[in-house]
Structure formats: C-alpha cells, structure tokens
C-alpha cells in the first residue's frame, strides 16, 4: 500500500515533501537535513529560517541530542527546542534537525532519506 500522498521524480522536491510529512507527523515546527558542513540539503518550515537551523545542526549534534532554546539557538528556533540526530547516508554523515517537541524519528526515516538522496546522486 502506498503511504505517500505526494511524490516527485525530482529528489530535491521529494526530500522536501518527506521532511514536511515527517514534521507534521511529529508536530515539529521545522525539519531540516544538513550535511556535516551545515549546508541545507532540504527542509520544511513554518516561519523558521532553515538555513540557520542547518548551519547549527552539526554543532548541536556534536554537543548533545537536544538543546535548550536560549541564546543564539533561541533566536534561530524562536524559543523552541532544537533536536538533532546524525544519520549515515551514502557513506557520509548528515544531520536531521527538528524544531519543536523532542520526538526521535524512527529508523525508517534514515532509510527514506538515504533512498531519496541515492536518487539525487544517480
């Protein structure tokens, strides 16, 4: 049974659709996928600067899995918690960042992101 209601043959658009769905499923205000240099690969947001979230994601991933929304991070997340999970994709480290409730994504999220990015590389 097909679970996706929206799909795209364009991997960048497909990644955006997937992250939008993941954000809705977990009640996140924003979800961003960043590479290990903090560059935004894709995301979905309601009034959060995804470039800024992606830029801090690798730093937060190295420090802790969830960070309190104070100081600079509070500005980036508009006072909401930021959680970051490192995922291995095609032999490289990526960072899935979520603004909002700390609800860890399932292993299926890593597989889906890997599949979408594999299509991007092809």
N, C-alpha and C positions, 0 to 999 in steps of 0.2 A: 504494500500500500504506500503510495506517495505521500510524504508528510509535508513537503514544501508547497506553499501556495503560490510563491513567486520564484521564478528561476530565470537565469540569464546565461547565455553562452559566453558572455564576457566575464572572465574570472574576477576582475576588479569589482564589477557590479554584483556578481554572485556573492563575493565576500561581504560587501555592504549589506546585502539582503540577509545573509546569515547572521551577521553581528546585530542587525536590527531585530531579528527574531530572537536571538539569544538575550538581548537586552530586555525585550518585552517579557520573555519567559521568566526572567529573574528580577523583574521590576527595577532594572538599572536605569539611571538617567542617561548614561552613556556607556558605550563599549568601544574600545579601540584596540587594534592589533598593531604593535610596533616591532621593528627589528631591534637588534641589540645596540644599535646606534641611536635609538629613539626616533627613528623616522616612521611616520604614519603609513601603514600599508592599507588600512581600511578601518571603517568605523561607522557608528550610528550614534546620534546625539540629539538630545533636546536641550539646546541652549548651553552646551559645554564646548569649549574650544578643544577639538580632538587633537590638533597639532600639539597643543600644550600637554595634554594627557599623555600622548605618545612620547613626548620628549622626556617626561619624568618617569615613565614606566620602567625603563631598565634600572634607574637609580633606586626606585622603590623596591623593585624585585630583589636587588642585592641587599637591601637593608631589612625588609620584613614583608610579610604577605599582606598585611593590612595596615594602613597608615591613618592616623587621626587627622581630621581636616583643620589643621591650624597653619599659621604662617603662609608661606608661598603656596603650599599644596591647597590650603583653604581657598586661596584666590582661584587656583586652577579648577577646583572641584565645586566652587561656590558653596563651601561649607559642608559638603557631603563626604562620606568616607571613600577612600580610594583603595581598591584591592588589585593586586597584580599577581598573575600566575605565569610562570615561564613554561613554554611549550616548545618541544623539539619538532621542527618542521624541515624536512628535506636536509637533514644534517646541520641545520643552523638553529640558533635559539631565537625565539620570538617571545613577545610578552603580550598577553591578553590582559588589558586593564579595564576595570569596571568601576564606574562611579555610582554609588548607591549602596544598597544592602549587600553585606558580605555573604554571598551565596556562591560557593565554589561550583564552577561548571563541571559537567561530567566528562569522563574520558572520551565520550562521543564528540565533544566539542573539539578536542585536539585532532581527532581523526577527520572531522569535517573540514577544519581549517587546512589540514595537510592535503586533503583531496582537492580542495579549491585552489590552493597555491600550486599544486602539481599541475593543474590545468593551466595556470598562469605561466608556468615555466615552459610548457610544451609548445 
